[in-house]
Amino acid sequence: MQLLEVCSTPHAAMPTRTPSSDNPYLASYRNPVLQEVEAFLSATGMTPARFGMEALGDPRVVSDMRKGRDPRSKTVAMLRQFIARETANA
């Protein structure tokens, strides 16, 4: 019964943690694929929204990763494939 009371807290009321909240290691950590994406954007001049739309159909993917989103391995693979394809065509 006590477990049920703990779990009945609405999700919106639960505190959220960002990667930089407590751990100094995480505060300085940058996702390797985000570094690759940032380098690609810098080299090509492509906007983050256009990159996200063309690579995944998600204009917010770069913004979300900048805010701490940790993409799944399938997503990382798709991002890297897009970068490789665009780099080869340049």
N, C-alpha and C positions, 0 to 999 in steps of 0.2 A: 504494500500500500504506500509506503513512503517513497519507493522508486517512482510510482505513478505520479505523485505530487511533484517530484523533481522534474520529471519529463513533461509535465503539463505547462511549463513556462513557455509562453509564446516565443517563437523563433526571433521575432523582431526585438524582443526585450533582452535577448542574450547579447553579451558584449562581443565585439568583433576585434580581431587582432590583425594588424598589418605586419608585413615582414620586418619593418624597422622598429616595431614597438618596444621590445625589451632587449633583444640580443644584438650586441654591437657587430657580430659577424654578419648577421642577416641585414643589418643596416647598410653595410658596404657591399653586399652580394648583388651582382647583376647577372641575370639569367644569360648564359652563353648565347642562346639563340637570339635574345634581344640585342646583344652586342652585334651579332651578325646582321640583324635587320637594320639597326641604326647605321652601321657602316654602309649597307646597301643604299639606304635612303639618302645618306650624305653624298655618296658617289653618283647617284642617279638624279637626285633632286626630286624624286617621287614623293608625294605627300603620304603621310601615314595612313590616311583614310583610303586613298587609291590603292596603296599596297595591300591593305587588308581586304579590300573588295576583290582585287584581282587574284590574290593568293588563296583566300578562303571564303570570300563572299561575306566577310565580317569587317565593316569599316572601323570597328572599335578595337580590334585585336591588338594593335600596337599600343594604343592608349591604355588598354587593360593590362598589358604586360608591363608597361611603365609604372603602373600603380600596384604591381605585385602579382598579377595573374601568372600562374605557373601552368603553361600549356601542356597538354597530354603529348605523349610521344608521337602519336599519329599526326597531331597538329604541327609539331616541330618538324616532322618529316615533310609535310606539305609545304611549310614555309621555306625549308631548305631547297626543296625541289623547284619552287617558284624562283628563288634567288638564282639557282644554278641555271635554270632555263633562260631567265632574263639576261644573265651575265653572258651566256653563250651566244645569245642573239645580238648582243651589243657590238 
